[in-house]
Amino acid sequence: MKIKCPKCNDIAEMGDDFSYVKCSKCSLDMTYGEYVRFLTLKDARYSDILGDYANDTNGNAAGTLDDW
């Protein structure tokens, strides 16, 4: 799957099973979890994505990046 590289904004490749994200232009190579973390650190608008990985938020917001 083609996605936007969070490092250089070029086109990156994400594995069909969401196991990796790679960009040939800037040599980015990370797992999907690392990719999500990178996005949230780069742009605060994505911080709620981390809530998708919480076991149970009991209806609360995802919290801050420090909570993770």
TORKOL-4160 file (C-alpha; in steps of 0.2 Angstrom, whole numbers, padded with zeros to 4 digits, m for minus):
68
<pt num="1" X="0000" Y="0000" Z="0000"/>
<pt num="2" X="0007" Y="0017" Z="m0004"/>
<pt num="3" X="0007" Y="0030" Z="0010"/>
<pt num="4" X="0015" Y="0047" Z="0013"/>
<pt num="5" X="0032" Y="0046" Z="0021"/>
<pt num="6" X="0031" Y="0055" Z="0037"/>
<pt num="7" X="0050" Y="0059" Z="0036"/>
<pt num="8" X="0052" Y="0066" Z="0018"/>
<pt num="9" X="0033" Y="0067" Z="0012"/>
<pt num="10" X="0037" Y="0057" Z="m0003"/>
<pt num="11" X="0028" Y="0040" Z="m0007"/>
<pt num="12" X="0032" Y="0026" Z="0005"/>
<pt num="13" X="0027" Y="0008" Z="0005"/>
<pt num="14" X="0017" Y="0000" Z="0019"/>
<pt num="15" X="0016" Y="m0019" Z="0020"/>
<pt num="16" X="m0001" Y="m0027" Z="0016"/>
<pt num="17" X="m0001" Y="m0034" Z="0034"/>
<pt num="18" X="0004" Y="m0018" Z="0042"/>
<pt num="19" X="0021" Y="m0025" Z="0047"/>
<pt num="20" X="0033" Y="m0012" Z="0040"/>
<pt num="21" X="0034" Y="0005" Z="0032"/>
<pt num="22" X="0048" Y="0009" Z="0020"/>
<pt num="23" X="0053" Y="0024" Z="0010"/>
<pt num="24" X="0066" Y="0022" Z="m0004"/>
<pt num="25" X="0069" Y="0040" Z="m0005"/>
<pt num="26" X="0075" Y="0044" Z="0013"/>
<pt num="27" X="0079" Y="0026" Z="0018"/>
<pt num="28" X="0065" Y="0026" Z="0031"/>
<pt num="29" X="0062" Y="0008" Z="0037"/>
<pt num="30" X="0051" Y="0005" Z="0053"/>
<pt num="31" X="0037" Y="m0006" Z="0060"/>
<pt num="32" X="0020" Y="0001" Z="0058"/>
<pt num="33" X="0019" Y="0004" Z="0077"/>
<pt num="34" X="0035" Y="0015" Z="0076"/>
<pt num="35" X="0027" Y="0023" Z="0061"/>
<pt num="36" X="0012" Y="0028" Z="0071"/>
<pt num="37" X="0023" Y="0034" Z="0085"/>
<pt num="38" X="0033" Y="0044" Z="0073"/>
<pt num="39" X="0017" Y="0052" Z="0066"/>
<pt num="40" X="0011" Y="0057" Z="0083"/>
<pt num="41" X="0027" Y="0065" Z="0088"/>
<pt num="42" X="0029" Y="0074" Z="0072"/>
<pt num="43" X="0011" Y="0081" Z="0072"/>
<pt num="44" X="0000" Y="0083" Z="0087"/>
<pt num="45" X="m0016" Y="0081" Z="0076"/>
<pt num="46" X="m0012" Y="0062" Z="0076"/>
<pt num="47" X="m0011" Y="0060" Z="0094"/>
<pt num="48" X="m0028" Y="0052" Z="0096"/>
<pt num="49" X="m0022" Y="0037" Z="0085"/>
<pt num="50" X="m0013" Y="0030" Z="0100"/>
<pt num="51" X="m0029" Y="0027" Z="0108"/>
<pt num="52" X="m0033" Y="0014" Z="0095"/>
<pt num="53" X="m0018" Y="0004" Z="0103"/>
<pt num="54" X="m0024" Y="0005" Z="0121"/>
<pt num="55" X="m0032" Y="m0011" Z="0128"/>
<pt num="56" X="m0046" Y="m0001" Z="0137"/>
<pt num="57" X="m0048" Y="0018" Z="0138"/>
<pt num="58" X="m0065" Y="0017" Z="0147"/>
<pt num="59" X="m0071" Y="0031" Z="0135"/>
<pt num="60" X="m0057" Y="0042" Z="0139"/>
<pt num="61" X="m0046" Y="0051" Z="0127"/>
<pt num="62" X="m0030" Y="0044" Z="0122"/>
<pt num="63" X="m0020" Y="0055" Z="0134"/>
<pt num="64" X="m0003" Y="0063" Z="0131"/>
<pt num="65" X="0012" Y="0055" Z="0122"/>
<pt num="66" X="0020" Y="0054" Z="0139"/>
<pt num="67" X="0007" Y="0042" Z="0145"/>
<pt num="68" X="0013" Y="0030" Z="0131"/>
